[in-house]
Amino acid sequence: MNAMKKIFIKNGQIKTMAGRDFVGCMLIEGTKIKALGETLDVPADARVIDAMGCLVLPGFIDAHCHVGIGEEIYRWEGEDFNEMTDPVTPDMRAIDGINPEDEGFRDARLGGVTAVFTGPGSANVIGGTGVVMKTAGKIVDKMIVRDPAGLKVAFGENPKSVYSEQKKMPMTRMGTAALLRQALVDAQVYRGKLEEGKTDPDKIPERDLGLETLVRVINREIPLRAHAHRADDIMTAIRIAREFEVDLVLEHCTEGHKIAEDLAELGYPAVVGPLLTNRAKVELKDKSFKTPGILTKAGVKVAIMTDHSVTPIEQLPLCAALACKAGMDMEDALKAITINSAEILGVSKRIGSLEVGKDADIVIWSEHPFNITARPLYVVIDGNIVNPEPREDE
């Protein structure tokens, strides 16, 4: 039987994102973090990496992007995130459209991004389910951390523009809300029939894959992931979530700073961005790097996203740094691309911080990642070094 692979990191400035910062060591055994401490015994069979005072952080997590499903280089050949033939497609599953050989995964690793939420786009009222996955691997199924991790729904300009051209509903914001409501009502009815079928087999409904997914939403197994830029669209998403008592993650939340106190009181998390882009449409007119900091100070749990390929995924730490430049606390910005992202995505038991028993997703940085000259010296995913850039004196 082969011995479990071990990596020993020493002399690192270890920032756990779990409330503990120290100079010391870390032992990785297999795919997990085995031990952390100021001093640890070095196993005889471990590969030793001398961090030499460099910053050791958990791998970054992009909480909203389209890597793998909206591929780099390709045009229509690799664009698989919008099934623009029907505004209601809850039966679409991102896992079936992700190409692990997309160049975006390599770019992610170069930016210290070791995990992502990736999924459908926002052309449809209901777009399908997304996944949380690692950014290294050859087979999507083996890269998955959580599937499904949420059901994409969209408000505002995007579904209107797509279906107005097709002369079909929704052509208005009212139409978008109505279609989503009806789909959730249909799921409630379907769930009721499934319950009846447990005692009376004759009442079991014909299987419907879309309604099965929506039942998972109304059972609060997965959240709605709501694309909403404008403040009124954000509130429509919340209105519907409260009406049906479902979990909700606000995505983009571009005008969230206008209603920050209200959002904090309501308690829904926000994945903010993309901010490192132009104002490509009207609902982005008040886009600001101040938004993540304003929301955080109000009490909203915030993650920062790239929406790759809108902003290249390797620029996730730059997006966080620019939020700091606009007033966000540096620690809060780090949380917004590590532990906050993991908690919002429902995967914080595995990733998002450096703790014993968690996945060994670790990046050793040449300097603080918010510095423009910072670069990852080592990127480790599931205990494997996937992006070594050895020091000259090694």
C-alpha positions in Angstrom: 0.0 0.0 0.0 1.4 3.4 -1.0 2.1 5.9 1.8 0.0 9.0 1.8 1.7 12.0 0.1 2.9 14.7 2.6 3.9 18.3 2.1 5.4 20.3 4.9 5.4 24.2 4.7 7.7 26.0 7.1 8.6 29.6 8.0 5.3 30.9 6.6 3.3 33.9 7.6 0.2 31.9 7.9 -3.1 33.7 7.7 -5.8 31.2 8.3 -8.9 33.4 7.8 -10.3 31.6 10.8 -9.2 34.2 13.4 -5.6 33.0 13.8 -2.5 34.5 12.2 1.0 33.2 13.1 4.5 32.5 11.8 5.0 28.8 11.6 4.3 25.5 9.8 1.7 23.5 8.1 1.5 19.8 7.3 -0.5 18.5 4.4 -1.3 14.8 4.3 -3.1 13.5 1.2 -5.7 16.0 0.2 -6.2 17.6 3.7 -4.6 19.9 6.1 -3.2 17.6 8.9 -1.6 20.1 11.3 -0.9 23.8 11.9 1.4 25.3 14.4 4.3 27.6 15.3 6.5 24.5 15.5 5.8 21.1 14.1 7.9 17.9 13.6 8.8 17.4 10.0 7.8 13.9 8.8 10.8 12.1 7.2 8.8 11.3 4.0 7.4 14.9 3.5 8.3 17.3 0.7 9.5 20.4 2.5 8.7 23.9 1.2 10.4 26.8 2.9 8.0 29.8 2.7 10.8 32.1 4.0 8.5 34.6 5.6 6.0 34.7 2.6 2.3 35.0 3.2 0.4 31.7 3.2 -3.3 32.0 2.5 -6.2 29.7 1.7 -6.9 29.6 -2.0 -9.2 32.3 -3.3 -12.8 31.5 -4.3 -14.6 33.3 -7.1 -18.2 33.1 -5.9 -19.7 33.9 -9.4 -18.2 33.2 -12.8 -18.7 31.3 -16.0 -15.3 29.6 -16.3 -15.5 26.3 -18.2 -19.1 26.9 -19.4 -18.3 30.1 -21.2 -14.9 29.2 -22.6 -12.0 31.3 -23.5 -10.9 31.5 -27.2 -14.1 29.9 -28.6 -17.1 31.8 -29.9 -20.3 29.8 -30.2 -18.4 26.5 -30.0 -17.7 27.1 -26.3 -20.6 29.3 -25.2 -22.8 26.9 -23.3 -24.2 29.0 -20.5 -27.5 30.3 -21.9 -30.2 28.1 -23.4 -32.0 31.0 -25.1 -35.0 29.0 -26.5 -37.2 29.1 -23.4 -37.2 31.6 -20.5 -37.8 28.9 -17.9 -35.1 26.1 -17.9 -34.6 24.8 -14.4 -33.6 21.4 -15.8 -30.3 22.8 -17.2 -27.3 21.7 -15.3 -23.9 23.5 -15.6 -22.0 20.3 -15.0 -23.1 19.1 -18.4 -21.6 22.1 -20.2 -18.2 22.6 -18.4 -15.0 21.9 -20.2 -12.2 21.4 -17.7 -9.7 22.2 -20.4 -10.9 25.8 -20.7 -8.0 28.2 -20.5 -9.8 30.0 -17.8 -9.0 27.3 -15.2 -5.3 27.8 -15.9 -5.7 31.6 -15.6 -7.6 31.1 -12.3 -4.7 29.1 -10.8 -2.2 31.8 -11.9 -4.3 34.3 -9.8 -4.4 32.1 -6.8 -8.1 31.1 -7.4 -8.5 27.5 -6.4 -12.3 27.2 -6.4 -15.2 28.8 -8.1 -19.0 28.9 -8.4 -19.7 28.5 -12.1 -23.0 28.2 -13.9 -25.6 29.4 -16.3 -25.8 33.0 -17.5 -28.6 35.5 -17.1 -30.5 35.3 -20.4 -33.4 33.3 -18.9 -35.7 34.0 -16.0 -34.6 30.6 -14.7 -31.3 29.5 -16.2 -30.4 26.2 -14.4 -28.1 25.0 -11.6 -24.5 25.9 -11.0 -21.7 24.1 -9.2 -18.8 24.8 -6.8 -15.7 23.2 -8.2 -11.9 23.2 -7.9 -9.8 24.9 -10.7 -7.5 21.9 -11.3 -8.4 18.5 -12.8 -9.1 16.6 -15.9 -12.6 15.4 -15.2 -15.4 17.7 -14.1 -17.0 15.2 -11.8 -13.8 14.8 -9.8 -13.4 18.6 -9.5 -16.9 19.2 -8.0 -17.2 20.4 -4.4 -21.0 20.9 -4.5 -23.6 20.1 -7.2 -26.1 21.6 -7.4 -25.0 24.7 -5.5 -27.9 27.0 -6.5 -30.5 27.7 -9.1 -29.8 30.7 -11.3 -32.6 33.2 -11.8 -32.4 36.6 -13.5 -34.1 40.0 -13.2 -33.7 43.3 -15.1 -32.5 43.9 -18.6 -31.1 40.6 -19.7 -34.2 38.3 -19.9 -36.2 41.3 -21.2 -33.8 41.9 -24.1 -33.5 38.2 -25.1 -37.3 37.5 -25.2 -38.4 40.9 -26.5 -36.5 40.0 -29.7 -38.4 36.7 -29.8 -41.8 38.5 -29.2 -42.5 36.3 -26.2 -42.8 36.6 -22.4 -41.0 38.2 -20.6 -40.9 41.5 -22.3 -41.3 43.4 -19.0 -40.0 43.2 -15.4 -43.6 42.2 -14.4 -43.3 39.3 -16.9 -40.0 38.1 -15.4 -41.5 38.1 -11.9 -44.7 36.4 -13.0 -42.8 33.5 -14.7 -40.6 32.9 -11.7 -43.6 32.9 -9.3 -45.6 30.5 -11.5 -42.6 28.1 -11.7 -42.4 28.1 -7.9 -46.1 27.6 -7.5 -45.9 24.7 -10.0 -43.1 23.2 -7.8 -45.3 23.5 -4.7 -48.0 21.6 -6.5 -45.6 19.0 -7.7 -44.2 18.5 -4.2 -47.7 18.0 -2.9 -48.3 15.3 -5.5 -45.1 13.6 -4.6 -46.2 13.5 -0.9 -49.6 12.1 -1.9 -47.8 9.5 -4.0 -46.0 8.1 -0.9 -49.3 6.7 0.4 -51.2 6.4 -2.9 -49.0 5.2 -5.9 -51.7 6.2 -8.3 -51.1 9.9 -7.5 -47.4 9.9 -8.2 -46.9 12.5 -10.9 -45.0 12.0 -14.2 -41.4 12.8 -13.6 -40.4 16.4 -14.4 -36.7 17.2 -14.1 -37.2 21.0 -14.0 -39.8 20.7 -11.2 -37.5 18.4 -9.3 -34.9 21.1 -9.2 -37.4 23.7 -8.1 -38.6 21.4 -5.3 -35.1 21.5 -4.0 -35.3 25.2 -3.9 -38.6 25.3 -2.1 -37.3 22.7 0.3 -34.4 25.0 1.0 -31.8 22.5 -0.1 -30.3 25.0 -2.6 -30.7 28.7 -2.9 -31.9 30.9 -5.7 -28.9 32.7 -7.1 -30.5 36.0 -8.3 -28.9 38.1 -11.0 -30.0 41.7 -10.0 -28.2 45.0 -10.6 -30.8 47.7 -10.0 -32.1 48.3 -6.5 -35.7 47.7 -7.5 -34.7 44.4 -9.1 -32.9 43.4 -6.0 -36.0 44.0 -4.0 -38.2 42.1 -6.4 -35.9 39.1 -5.9 -36.2 39.5 -2.2 -40.0 39.9 -2.4 -40.4 36.6 -4.2 -37.9 34.8 -2.0 -39.8 35.9 1.1 -43.2 35.1 -0.4 -42.1 31.5 -1.1 -39.8 31.2 2.0 -36.7 30.1 -0.1 -33.0 30.9 0.4 -31.5 33.6 -1.8 -28.1 34.8 -2.8 -28.0 38.3 -4.4 -25.7 38.3 -7.4 -24.1 41.5 -8.8 -26.0 43.7 -6.4 -24.7 46.7 -8.3 -27.0 49.3 -6.6 -26.9 47.5 -3.3 -25.1 50.5 -1.7 -28.4 52.5 -2.2 -30.3 50.1 0.1 -27.5 48.7 2.2 -29.2 49.1 5.6 -32.3 47.4 4.3 -30.4 44.5 2.9 -28.5 44.0 6.1 -31.8 43.9 8.0 -33.3 41.4 5.6 -30.2 39.2 6.0 -29.4 38.0 2.4 -25.8 37.7 1.3 -24.4 39.5 -1.7 -21.9 38.4 -4.3 -20.8 41.8 -5.7 -19.4 42.5 -9.2 -18.1 42.6 -11.8 -16.6 46.0 -10.9 -13.5 45.9 -13.1 -15.4 46.5 -16.3 -17.2 49.3 -18.2 -20.8 50.4 -17.9 -21.9 48.1 -20.7 -25.7 48.7 -20.1 -28.0 51.1 -18.4 -28.4 49.2 -15.1 -24.7 49.5 -14.5 -24.7 53.3 -14.5 -24.1 53.5 -10.7 -21.5 50.8 -10.6 -18.9 51.6 -7.9 -15.9 49.9 -6.2 -17.4 51.4 -3.0 -20.3 49.0 -3.0 -18.6 46.0 -1.3 -17.3 48.1 1.5 -20.6 50.0 2.1 -22.5 46.7 2.2 -20.0 45.1 4.6 -20.1 48.0 7.0 -23.9 47.9 7.0 -23.7 44.2 8.0 -24.3 42.3 4.8 -22.2 39.2 4.2 -20.3 40.1 1.0 -18.2 38.1 -1.5 -16.5 39.7 -4.5 -16.7 38.1 -8.0 -15.2 38.5 -11.4 -18.1 37.2 -13.5 -15.4 35.7 -15.7 -14.9 36.2 -18.6 -16.4 39.7 -18.1 -13.4 40.3 -15.9 -10.5 37.8 -16.3 -10.7 35.4 -13.3 -7.0 35.9 -12.4 -7.8 39.5 -11.5 -10.0 38.5 -8.5 -7.4 39.7 -6.0 -7.1 43.0 -7.9 -10.9 43.5 -7.7 -10.6 43.0 -3.9 -7.7 45.4 -3.8 -9.6 48.1 -5.7 -12.5 47.7 -3.3 -10.0 48.5 -0.5 -8.8 51.5 -2.4 -12.5 52.6 -2.4 -12.8 52.3 1.3 -13.3 48.6 2.2 -11.3 47.2 5.1 -8.5 45.0 3.9 -9.4 42.1 6.2 -13.0 42.3 5.0 -11.8 42.2 1.4 -9.8 39.1 2.0 -12.8 37.5 3.6 -14.8 38.4 0.5 -12.7 36.1 -1.6 -12.1 33.4 0.9 -14.2 32.4 3.9 -17.2 34.6 3.0 -17.4 33.1 -0.4 -17.2 29.6 1.1 -20.0 30.3 3.6 -22.2 31.9 0.9 -21.7 28.9 -1.3 -22.4 26.4 1.5 -18.9 24.8 1.3 -17.1 26.3 4.3 -16.7 22.9 6.0 -14.2 22.1 3.2 -12.7 25.3 1.9 -12.2 29.0 2.6 -9.8 28.9 5.5 -6.7 27.1 6.7 -7.9 24.7 9.4 -7.1 21.1 10.3 -9.3 18.7 8.3 -10.1 21.1 5.5 -9.1 20.6 1.9 -5.4 21.5 1.3 -6.1 24.5 -1.1 -3.3 26.8 -0.2 -1.4 29.6 -1.9 2.0 30.9 -0.9 2.3 34.5 -2.0 5.5 36.5 -2.7 3.9 39.4 -0.9 0.4 40.5 0.1 -1.9 39.6 -2.9 -3.4 43.1 -3.0 0.0 44.5 -4.0 0.3 44.9 -7.8 3.6 43.0 -7.9 2.4 40.0 -5.8 2.6 36.6 -7.4 1.7 33.1 -6.2 4.9 31.1 -5.6 3.0 27.9 -5.0 -0.6 27.0 -5.6 -1.8 23.8 -3.9 -5.2 22.3 -4.7 -6.3 19.1 -2.9 -2.8 18.6 -1.7 -1.2 18.8 -5.2 1.2 21.5 -6.2 -0.5 22.7 -9.4 1.5 25.9 -10.0 5.0 25.8 -8.8 7.2 28.8 -9.3 10.3 27.9 -7.2 12.4 30.6 -5.6 15.8 31.0 -7.3 17.6 29.7 -4.1 15.7 26.5 -3.9 
